[in-house]
Amino acid sequence: MQNTPQSTKPRRTEQVKAYVTPEEFTRIMESSDRAGLSMSEFARRVCLGFRVESREDQQARRELLKVNADLGRLGGLLKQALVSGHKEQIYGLLHKIDQLQASLKARIRAL
C-alpha cells in the first residue's frame, strides 16, 4: 500500500458527548451549516480551539483578494503609462492605489 496523506492520519475512534438544550442544538447546527462543516467536524474544531470561518467570510476574503489583484494589475498599467507622459497625475493615482492595497490587505488579515 502506498503511503498517502490519507493513510498516515490517525484514525478518529473516540467520541465526545454533550447534553445541550434544543435551542443550543439549533444554534450549533446553524453555525456548522454556515461554516459548511458537519456537526462533528465543527464541534471538533471548536473544542480544539481552531478558528471556524463561515462560508460568507471565506467568500468575502476571496472577493477582497480579487479586488487586491485587480488593483495590482491597474498599478502595473499605470506604471506603463508613465512612459507616455502625465507623470504627476499618474504618480498621484499610484499613491492612492498603494494606500487602497494596504487597507485591503489589513482587512483581509482581519477576516
C-alpha positions as CSV (number, residue, x, y, z in Angstrom):
1,M,0.0,0.0,0.0
2,Q,1.3,3.4,-0.9
3,N,2.0,5.9,1.8
4,T,-0.6,8.7,1.2
5,P,-1.6,11.5,3.5
6,Q,-5.0,9.7,4.0
7,S,-3.3,6.5,5.3
8,T,-1.0,8.4,7.7
9,K,-3.7,10.3,9.5
10,P,-4.6,8.9,12.9
11,R,-8.0,7.3,12.9
12,R,-10.6,9.1,15.0
13,T,-12.3,6.4,17.1
14,E,-13.1,8.3,20.3
15,Q,-16.5,10.0,20.8
16,V,-17.4,13.2,22.8
17,K,-20.9,13.5,24.0
18,A,-22.5,16.7,25.4
19,Y,-26.0,17.5,26.5
20,V,-27.5,20.7,25.2
21,T,-30.9,22.4,25.2
22,P,-32.9,22.3,22.0
23,E,-32.1,26.0,21.4
24,E,-28.4,25.3,21.8
25,F,-28.6,22.4,19.5
26,T,-30.3,24.6,16.9
27,R,-27.6,27.3,17.2
28,I,-24.8,24.7,16.9
29,M,-26.5,23.2,13.8
30,E,-26.9,26.6,12.2
31,S,-23.2,27.5,13.0
32,S,-22.0,24.3,11.5
33,D,-24.1,24.9,8.4
34,R,-22.8,28.4,8.0
35,A,-19.3,27.1,8.2
36,G,-20.1,24.3,5.6
37,L,-18.9,21.6,8.1
38,S,-20.6,18.5,9.5
39,M,-21.6,18.9,13.1
40,S,-18.9,16.5,14.2
41,E,-16.1,18.4,12.3
42,F,-17.5,21.8,13.6
43,A,-17.5,20.6,17.2
44,R,-14.0,19.1,16.9
45,R,-12.6,22.3,15.6
46,V,-14.3,24.5,18.1
47,C,-13.3,22.2,21.0
48,L,-9.7,22.1,19.9
49,G,-9.6,25.9,19.6
50,F,-9.3,26.1,15.8
51,R,-10.8,29.2,14.1
52,V,-14.0,28.3,12.2
53,E,-14.9,30.6,9.3
54,S,-18.4,30.9,7.8
55,R,-18.8,30.4,4.1
56,E,-19.7,34.2,3.9
57,D,-16.3,35.1,5.5
58,Q,-14.5,32.8,3.1
59,Q,-16.3,34.3,0.1
60,A,-15.6,37.9,1.4
61,R,-11.9,37.0,1.7
62,R,-11.8,35.7,-1.9
63,E,-13.6,38.8,-3.2
64,L,-11.2,41.1,-1.4
65,L,-8.2,39.1,-2.8
66,K,-9.6,39.6,-6.3
67,V,-10.0,43.3,-5.8
68,N,-6.5,43.5,-4.5
69,A,-5.2,41.6,-7.6
70,D,-7.2,44.0,-9.8
71,L,-5.6,47.0,-8.1
72,G,-2.1,45.4,-8.6
73,R,-2.8,45.0,-12.3
74,L,-4.1,48.6,-12.5
75,G,-1.0,49.8,-10.9
76,G,1.1,47.9,-13.4
77,L,-0.8,49.5,-16.3
78,L,-0.4,53.0,-14.7
79,K,3.4,52.4,-14.5
80,Q,3.4,51.6,-18.2
81,A,1.5,54.8,-18.8
82,L,4.2,56.8,-17.1
83,V,6.3,56.3,-20.2
84,S,3.8,58.2,-22.3
85,G,3.6,61.3,-20.0
86,H,1.3,63.0,-17.4
87,K,3.7,61.7,-14.7
88,E,2.4,63.9,-11.9
89,Q,-1.2,62.7,-12.2
90,I,-0.2,59.1,-12.6
91,Y,2.1,59.3,-9.5
92,G,-0.9,60.6,-7.5
93,L,-3.0,57.7,-8.7
94,L,-0.3,55.2,-7.9
95,H,0.0,56.6,-4.4
96,K,-3.8,56.2,-3.9
97,I,-3.7,52.6,-5.2
98,D,-0.9,51.8,-2.8
99,Q,-3.0,53.2,0.1
100,L,-6.0,51.2,-1.0
101,Q,-4.0,48.0,-1.3
102,A,-2.6,48.4,2.2
103,S,-6.1,49.0,3.5
104,L,-7.4,45.9,1.7
105,K,-4.6,43.7,3.0
106,A,-5.3,44.8,6.6
107,R,-9.0,44.0,6.2
108,I,-8.2,40.6,4.6
109,R,-5.9,39.7,7.5
110,A,-8.7,40.8,10.0
111,L,-11.2,38.3,8.5
